Amino acid sequence: MRIGILGTGNVARALAHGWKGAGHDVLLGSRHPEDRADLGLPVAGLSETAAQAEVLVNATPGTVSVELLHSIGAPALAGIPLIDVGVGLSDDYTELSHPNSSLGEQIQEAFPLTPVVKTLCTMDSTVMIAPNDLAGPSTVFLSGDDPGAKRTAGRLLTDLGWPPESQLDIGGITTARGQEHFALLFMGIAGGLGAHAFNINVVTRPSA
């Protein structure tokens, strides 16, 4: 599958290596691709990346994601599943930029013809692509309104090492709020542990 990843930071590069290792054709999108030629991964402009992609991934800072997507344009994004992993946080990581909503919702509202799936934003980039490195099973969440886009996202999660039983569909795109708001608790847990390589697991009572 041709995957276009918007962004060139730690998350974007980790996902690119993970999906490339699974056999996918990956292209990173940057506002200044000429300055990112040293990444060891193919990089193009944002619009070129979107034009070549069967699936897009938003791995840009959540405070500027909608603006960057507008620079590509709604017609170019129409019909392309977009996996959003971004979270908008203040510079000191203490406040959300979408406190009464979510980035996922904002993207879906701005681009109604682009099916958005929120996932992978409740963990560090190292865990996104290597869940089996943790001491036990853990959970990755999916939020979105389009069943087909969710199935595509689920297959790509499986390719990163997340089996179907670790994937929890929590509902429509409005549930992206819960995923993004977890960022504040994530920072607290990271401070308590002194590490970022962890995840949570949803456990239930045994069946009667």
C-alpha positions as CSV (number, residue, x, y, z in Angstrom):
1,M,0.0,0.0,0.0
2,R,1.2,3.5,-0.7
3,I,1.2,5.4,2.6
4,G,1.8,9.1,2.7
5,I,2.9,10.4,6.1
6,L,2.6,14.1,6.7
7,G,5.4,15.2,8.9
8,T,9.1,14.3,9.4
9,G,9.5,14.2,13.2
10,N,10.1,11.3,15.5
11,V,6.5,9.9,15.1
12,A,6.5,10.2,11.4
13,R,9.9,8.6,11.0
14,A,9.1,5.7,13.4
15,L,5.9,4.9,11.5
16,A,7.6,5.2,8.2
17,H,10.2,2.6,9.3
18,G,7.5,0.4,10.8
19,W,5.4,0.3,7.7
20,K,8.3,0.1,5.3
21,G,9.5,-3.0,7.2
22,A,6.1,-4.5,6.7
23,G,6.4,-4.1,2.9
24,H,4.5,-0.8,2.3
25,D,5.6,2.0,0.0
26,V,6.1,5.0,2.3
27,L,6.6,8.7,1.5
28,L,7.1,11.4,4.0
29,G,5.6,14.8,3.4
30,S,7.3,18.1,4.4
31,R,6.8,21.8,3.8
32,H,10.6,22.0,3.1
33,P,11.5,18.6,1.6
34,E,14.9,19.9,0.3
35,D,15.9,20.4,4.0
36,R,15.0,16.8,5.0
37,A,17.1,14.8,2.5
38,D,19.2,13.3,5.3
39,L,16.5,11.2,6.9
40,G,17.3,8.0,4.9
41,L,13.6,7.9,3.8
42,P,11.9,9.4,0.7
43,V,10.6,12.9,1.3
44,A,8.4,15.1,-0.9
45,G,6.3,18.1,-0.6
46,L,3.0,17.9,1.2
47,S,0.8,18.0,-2.0
48,E,3.0,15.5,-3.8
49,T,2.8,13.2,-0.9
50,A,-1.0,13.4,-0.8
51,A,-1.3,12.9,-4.5
52,Q,0.7,9.6,-4.4
53,A,-1.0,8.2,-1.3
54,E,-3.7,5.5,-0.9
55,V,-3.7,6.3,2.8
56,L,-2.6,9.5,4.5
57,V,-1.2,9.8,8.1
58,N,-1.2,13.1,9.9
59,A,1.9,13.1,12.1
60,T,2.3,16.9,12.2
61,P,2.1,19.0,15.4
62,G,-1.5,19.2,16.3
63,T,-1.5,23.0,16.7
64,V,-0.8,23.4,12.9
65,S,-2.3,20.2,11.4
66,V,-5.5,21.7,10.1
67,E,-3.6,24.7,8.5
68,L,-1.2,22.3,6.8
69,L,-4.0,20.2,5.5
70,H,-5.7,23.3,4.1
71,S,-2.5,24.1,2.2
72,I,-3.0,20.7,0.4
73,G,-6.6,21.5,-0.3
74,A,-9.9,19.6,0.3
75,P,-10.2,18.3,-3.3
76,A,-6.8,16.6,-3.1
77,L,-7.7,15.0,0.2
78,A,-11.2,13.9,-0.8
79,G,-11.8,10.1,-0.5
80,I,-8.4,9.3,1.0
81,P,-8.5,7.7,4.4
82,L,-6.6,9.8,6.9
83,I,-5.1,8.3,10.0
84,D,-4.6,11.1,12.6
85,V,-2.0,10.5,15.3
86,G,-1.5,14.1,16.3
87,V,-2.3,15.9,19.6
88,G,-2.3,19.6,20.1
89,L,-0.4,20.6,23.2
90,S,1.0,23.9,24.5
91,D,4.8,24.4,24.4
92,D,5.1,23.3,28.0
93,Y,2.9,20.2,27.5
94,T,0.4,21.2,30.2
95,E,-2.6,22.3,28.1
96,L,-4.5,20.9,25.1
97,S,-5.1,23.2,22.1
98,H,-8.5,21.6,21.7
99,P,-9.8,21.4,25.3
100,N,-13.5,21.1,24.3
101,S,-13.0,19.1,21.2
102,S,-10.2,17.2,19.5
103,L,-7.9,17.5,16.6
104,G,-9.5,14.5,14.9
105,E,-12.9,16.2,15.1
106,Q,-11.5,19.4,13.7
107,I,-9.9,17.7,10.8
108,Q,-13.1,15.7,10.0
109,E,-15.2,18.9,10.2
110,A,-12.8,20.8,7.9
111,F,-12.6,18.0,5.4
112,P,-15.9,16.2,5.4
113,L,-15.1,14.1,2.3
114,T,-11.9,12.7,3.9
115,P,-12.6,9.8,6.3
116,V,-10.6,10.4,9.5
117,V,-9.5,7.7,11.9
118,K,-7.9,8.7,15.2
119,T,-5.4,6.2,16.6
120,L,-1.9,5.6,18.1
121,C,-2.0,9.0,20.0
122,T,-2.0,7.4,23.5
123,M,1.6,6.2,23.4
124,D,5.2,7.0,22.6
125,S,6.5,6.5,19.0
126,T,8.7,3.6,20.1
127,V,5.6,1.7,21.3
128,M,3.6,2.5,18.2
129,I,5.8,0.3,16.1
130,A,7.0,-2.3,18.7
131,P,4.1,-3.2,21.0
132,N,5.6,-6.6,21.6
133,D,8.6,-5.0,23.3
134,L,6.4,-4.3,26.3
135,A,6.1,-6.7,29.2
136,G,2.6,-7.8,28.2
137,P,-0.4,-7.0,25.9
138,S,-1.8,-3.5,25.6
139,T,-4.5,-1.6,23.9
140,V,-4.6,0.7,20.9
141,F,-7.8,2.7,20.3
142,L,-9.7,3.7,17.1
143,S,-12.2,6.5,16.7
144,G,-13.9,7.4,13.4
145,D,-17.2,7.6,11.5
146,D,-16.2,5.5,8.4
147,P,-16.2,1.7,8.8
148,G,-14.1,1.2,5.7
149,A,-11.4,3.7,6.8
150,K,-11.4,1.9,10.2
151,R,-10.8,-1.4,8.6
152,T,-7.9,0.0,6.6
153,A,-6.4,1.5,9.8
154,G,-6.9,-1.8,11.6
155,R,-4.9,-3.6,8.9
156,L,-2.1,-1.1,9.1
157,L,-2.1,-1.4,12.9
158,T,-1.7,-5.2,12.5
159,D,1.3,-4.6,10.3
160,L,2.9,-2.6,13.1
161,G,2.4,-5.5,15.5
162,W,-1.0,-4.8,17.0
163,P,-3.2,-7.9,16.7
164,P,-7.0,-7.4,16.3
165,E,-7.6,-8.4,19.9
166,S,-5.4,-5.4,21.0
167,Q,-7.4,-3.0,18.8
168,L,-10.4,-1.4,20.5
169,D,-13.0,0.6,18.4
170,I,-14.4,3.1,20.8
171,G,-16.9,4.8,18.4
172,G,-17.2,7.8,16.2
173,I,-14.8,10.6,15.7
174,T,-16.1,12.5,18.7
175,T,-14.5,9.8,20.9
176,A,-11.1,11.1,19.7
177,R,-11.5,13.5,22.6
178,G,-10.8,10.7,25.0
179,Q,-7.7,9.6,23.2
180,E,-6.3,13.1,22.9
181,H,-7.1,14.1,26.4
182,F,-5.2,11.1,27.7
183,A,-2.1,13.0,26.7
184,L,-2.2,14.9,30.1
185,L,-2.4,11.6,32.0
186,F,0.4,10.2,29.8
187,M,2.7,13.0,30.8
188,G,1.9,12.3,34.5
189,I,2.6,8.6,34.1
190,A,5.8,9.3,32.2
191,G,6.9,11.6,35.0
192,G,6.1,9.0,37.6
193,L,7.9,6.2,35.8
194,G,10.8,8.3,34.5
195,A,10.2,6.8,31.1
196,H,8.0,7.1,28.1
197,A,8.0,3.5,26.7
198,F,4.8,2.2,28.3
199,N,1.2,1.7,27.3
200,I,-2.1,0.9,29.0
201,N,-4.2,-2.3,28.7
202,V,-8.0,-2.4,29.0
203,V,-8.9,-5.4,31.1
204,T,-12.4,-6.7,31.9
205,R,-14.0,-9.1,34.3
206,P,-13.9,-12.7,33.2
207,S,-17.0,-13.9,31.4
208,A,-19.5,-15.7,33.6
